Amino acid sequence: MLQPYLVILPSENRGRGVFTMEAIGKGEIIEIAPVLVMKEADRPYLDKTLLHDYIFEWPGEDKQCCMALGYVPIYNHAYEANCEYEMDRENHLMTIKTVRAIEKGEELFLNYNGEWNDPKPVWFEAS
């Protein structure tokens, strides 16, 4: 499920990003994307490709990772994001939901750390 008012546009200093062409209320589900779950043994191969920058750690004890489909790989990072994601391990889905009201034309952001306001430096900014 992908809301029809979401579009991919150029994002200043970030390449591309996901934007909304309508105002969105707080707590709205804007995307439910399927994920491809990969085993721990696949990770070294993925880490040698561009996909390394787009995979997520998959929750659980088995050190799997996943590649989300839909627009999920295009959302840019912000430490105080306006959206959050939730992983559904049983159904292999990722849900994107707003954490505050969002204005028409605004870019949508996720915090790559998992929590929408986690200030821990992400892997590409850590020293």
WOLIN-V217675 format. One record per helix or strand of 2 or more residues. SS is the DSSP state (@ for helix, = for strand). FROM is the first residue (numbers start at 1). TO is the last residue. If there is no record, write none. Layout:
# WOLIN-V217675
ss:from:to
SS:FROM:TO
SS:FROM:TO
This chain:
# WOLIN-V217675
ss:from:to
=:6:11
=:15:20
=:29:38
@:40:46
@:50:53
=:55:57
=:65:68
@:72:74
=:76:77
=:83:88
=:93:98
=:107:110
